[in-house]
Amino acid sequence: MTPGARYQAVIDLIDTADAADAPLDGVLKRWAREHRYAGGGDRRAIRGLVYGIVRHRRTLDWWLGRSDVPVDGRSLLLAALVLLDHNDAAALSAAFGAGKYAAAALDDRERALIDVLSGQDVHHAEQPRDIRLNYPAW
């Protein structure tokens, strides 16, 4: 799978888990059964991205709340790729929209989001402690 196709899989998995309010491990297992063409390396990379987003969800939500981009699987992935993996706009533009199965090309709002998040640390001085430490809302 190309990086863009992996990104689309992550977007689909996050959106599916959020919409179904289902356990994430079950969503991942079901996806793996339905997409047997994905190799072990692809599955590991996808699983790593998905769990990274879940682990840092409150912090990523906080950053996205400061922008005009809706919070969904796509915006969460972009925020994670920039804040956690330190990807730059050029690398992300090359991966998104590159190929038949890749995630759609970035739009202007998403490029602006990448520009704002680039160079930022995932933890910000203005974040409340529960956000910074990713405590559940309950």
N, C-alpha and C positions, 0 to 999 in steps of 0.2 A: 504494500500500500504506500502511496505517496504521503508526505506530511499533510497535504491538504485533505486527503481522504481520511486520514486519522483524525484530523480536526473536525471533519463533518461527523464522524462516528462519536466523538466526544460530545459535540453539540446535541446530537440525537439522544445520547444516553442521559445527559443532564436534563434535557427537556422531558424525556420519558419518565425519569425518576421523580421529577418535580410534579408533573401532571398526575401521575398515578399514586403519588405518595406511597410508593412501594419501597421495600428494602433494596438498597443499592446492590448488594451482592447478587440478589435474584435477577435484577435488571441486567447486570453484567453477564451472568451465566446464560440468560435467555439470548442476549445479543450474540454471545460467542457460539451458541448452538445454531443460530440462524445465519451466521456469517462464517461458515467453516473455511472459507477461502483466506481469511485473515490468519497469518502465520503467528507463531509464538512471540516473535519480536513485536509485531504489530499489537497483539493483545496486551503485552506487557506495557508498551508505550501508552496505549489508550487507557488502560487501567490506572497507570501512574498519573496521567493527567486528570482523570475523573476523580480519583481519591485526593489528589492535591487540591482540586477545586473544593471538594467537600470539606477537607481539613481546614481550609482558609476561607470558608464561605462567608462568615460574618465580616471579615476584613475586606474581602472583595466586594461584598454588598455595600459596605461603607464607602469605598472608593467610587463605585458605580452610582451611588446615591448623590454624589457630588457632580455628576455629569447629566447630560440630557439623553443618554442612551438607555433604553429600557433594559431591566435586569432579566436576562434569559440565558439559556445555555451558550449562545454565541458571545454575548458581552462578557459573561463570566470567564469563558475560555480566553478571550482577548486580554482581559485584565490579568488572568493568571499567567499567560504567556509573556506579558510585559513585566509585571511586578515580581513574579516568582522565578521565571526562567530567563528574564532579562533579554528577550528578543527585541529587535528594533523594527521600525516601520518597514524598512526595505525587505527584511527577511519575511515578515508577515504578509506583505503585499505580494511577494513572489509565491508564497504557499497558497494563499486564498485565491480561488478562481483559476488555479492552474491545473486543469485536467477535468475529465468527465465526472469523476466522483468527488472532486474536491469541494470544500465549502465555498460558497459564493464569494465573489470578489468583494473587497472592503468598500464601503460607501464613505462619503465625506465625514459623517458623524463618527464613524468608527476610526477613521484616520485621525480625526481631532482627538478622540479619546486616547489613542495610542500616543500621540504627541504629548498630551497632558500627563499621562502615566509614566512615560519614558524618563528614566533617571530617578524616579521616586523609589523610596523604600516602602515595602508593603506595610510597615508600621509607621504611623504618623503621630506626632506629638498631640494632635487634637483628638485622636481616637480615645474614647472611654476605655477603661481597663478591660471590660468584658468583651469589647470589640477587638482590642489588641491581642487578647489571649484566646479569642474565638470560643468563648463560653456560649453554650446554647441559650437562647432567649428565655427559656423557662427556668 
